[in-house]
Amino acid sequence: MGAGREVSVSLDGVRDKNVMQLKKLNTVLFPVRYNDKYYADAIASGEFTKLAYYSDICVGAIACRLEKKEGGAMRVYIMTLGVLAPYRGIGIGSKLLNHVLDMCSKQNMCEIYLHVQTNNEDAIKFYKKFGFEITDTIQNYYVNIEPRDCYVVTKSFAQSEANK
């Protein structure tokens, strides 16, 4: 590999033919099972859902859903972002999130948000590095995992004519 900790990571879209990669990752990464609507939303989001490959091994993914707010403004919901444990700390999650943040700017999204379990300090710290802020707390959001409460973590984008 190159100098220092430079990593060769490529991103690929999620389609019907490779959605099983996302399903396998989610089984390993998350304590909940996702339904068919999750995968349909992920595929429908196009460039907002990506798989990350390290030396041709699928090691991470970001899956988003596009939503229309009242008034017609579009926003992005991060359904999941995860990287397999042995591959954490080398910039793969950052690359996935930066890709989606760039897409938000290019497509003039008004905001991007997600839910984070209140005890997930690593995730909260990670998102704050990218300018996200805790904007709400939802009691009993999770049904089958403890703690059940979550934070709503949001990053807003300035709406400008230049982005249209």
Secondary structure, DSSP 8 states (H G I E B T S, - for coil): --STT---EEEEE--TTTHHHHHHHHHHH-SS---HHHHHHHHHTGGG-EEEEETTEEEEEEEEEEEE-TTS-EEEEEEEEEE-GGGTTSSHHHHHHHHHHHHHHHTT-SEEEEEEETT-HHHHHHHHHTT-EEEEEETT--SSSSS--EEEEEEE----GGG-
